[in-house]
Amino acid sequence: MAKLLVGMESETMEALRRAAAEAGVPMAEIVRRALRAYLRGLPEDPWDRAFRVVGRYAGDASDVAEHHDRYLEEAYAE
C-alpha cells in the first residue's frame, strides 16, 4: 500500500480522531473511506463513458462507419 503524508488543521485532526475512535478503526481507514466516497462522486470523463460502449452492440451492417447518418435516419423513422 502506498503512503501519503497529509497536513490538516488541528480541529480537523481532532474530529478525525473522534470519528476513528467511534468507528473502532484507524484514522487512516476513515481517510481512505472518505477519499473513496469523494472520488466516486466526481464527474465521469465523457470519453470513458463513450469507450465503454465500443463493441457492446452487434448488427448485420458492415458499413455503419461510412453510412451512419442513413442508419440513424432509418432508426428514427421507425
URUR-V837075 format. One record per pair of residues at least 6 apart in sequence whose C-alpha atoms are under 7 Angstrom apart, sorted by the first residue. I is the first residue (numbers start at 0). J is the second residue. D is the distance in whole Angstrom. If there is no record, write none. Layout:
I	J	D
I	J	D
This chain:
15	26	6
16	26	6
19	25	6
19	26	5
19	29	6
